Amino acid sequence: MSATPWLLEVRRLRKSFPIRRGWNRKVVGAVAAVDDVSFTIREGETLGLVGESGCGKTTTARCILRAITPTSGEILFRAADGRIVDLAPLSRAELRPLRPQIQMVFQDPFGSLNPRMTIFDNVGEPLLVNGLRDRRARLERVADLLELTGLRPEHMHRFPHAFSGGQRQRIGIARALATEPRLVVADEPVSALDVSVQAQVLNLLLELRTRLHLTLLFVAHDLSVVKHISDRVAVMYVGQLVELATTEAIFSRPRHPYTAALMRAVPVPDPHASSGDVALAGEVADPANPPAGCYFHPRCPFVTEVCRTESPPLREIDAGHLVRCHRAEELALAGVGAEPARAPRTAW
């Protein structure tokens, strides 16, 4: 994996939203939704971006897609012609030639499809927008995409209401693949689906990644889903990246206390295993007024004085394992890679 060239490199990305008050909408502060985030995604790799609701995952994804303009930072993308382009400062006109190469699978399969358009029109619209005017060619391409995602091509003239949630998400995936993108951003693509359907959609994404050599940024808050599909995992807390490593390293030995707390919240399929205390003390820090030092220190059970006063940098403590914690080397945190300890059975 290390020899594979990177497709996307995010450097010191920041996105702040102004807080306005009063009749004249005066700016009185700012919410730092994304605060100094850096990572790379290699070609053919799946990076899982996880964290609590409101931590900045979706805002990061939207900045990469340039659905919103970042406040600062660089978003370097290796285009199909080999050029390295910084997406952050580009205008809408400059972004348009690159749009087919970066596509998105949305969270809500019910709201992401136009209910007044047939499946052919929904899936074929990106083709039409990008210059494929021949209707017969679009019909053939849409039929191939539906078949690729496990749907029946003869149903392309039906409307979205005729399909189940899982089928609609497959339609959304087909639409994202219409322009043969190099990078697909999946924003919690299975969170609105039943558990049994989630597995089908995840397996479809894994199959498509192998067949089409897709590169995925997979945004989620469900760690079991992330473990199933991701090669590496990036953990966010209050707009910052607090840990980044391979999936195996993250789940077997997390190095940040927040990551370990997320691990403790993963249900263990063992009725005799103790669930432990999964609740963190305190509340999530306010991104409009974050605490001094480490943002996680008010809730951290391992806090020291340096944590309260000095902001830890994101640093590499093992090969490819980055952590934003002063005490990362000395803490021994439990993951979910090992078999859970079984309680002794009581003889009846």
ABEGO torsion letter per residue (X at the ends): XAABBBABBBBGBBBBBBBBBEAAGBBAEBBBABBGBBBBBBBGBBBBBBEBBGAGAAAAAAAAAGABBBABEBBBBBBAAGBBBBAAABBAAAAAAAAAABBBBBABAAAABBAABBAAAAAAAAAAAAGBABAAAAAAAAAAAAAAAGBBAAAAABBAAABBAAAAAAAAAAAAAAAGBABBBBBGAAAABBAAAAAAAAAAAAAAAAAAGBBBBBBBABAAAAAAABABBBBBBGGBBABBBBAAAAAABBABAAAAAAAAABBBBBAABBAEBABBBEBBBBAABBBBEBAAAAABAABBAAAAABBBBBBBABBGBBBBBAAAAABBBBBAABBBBBBBBBBX
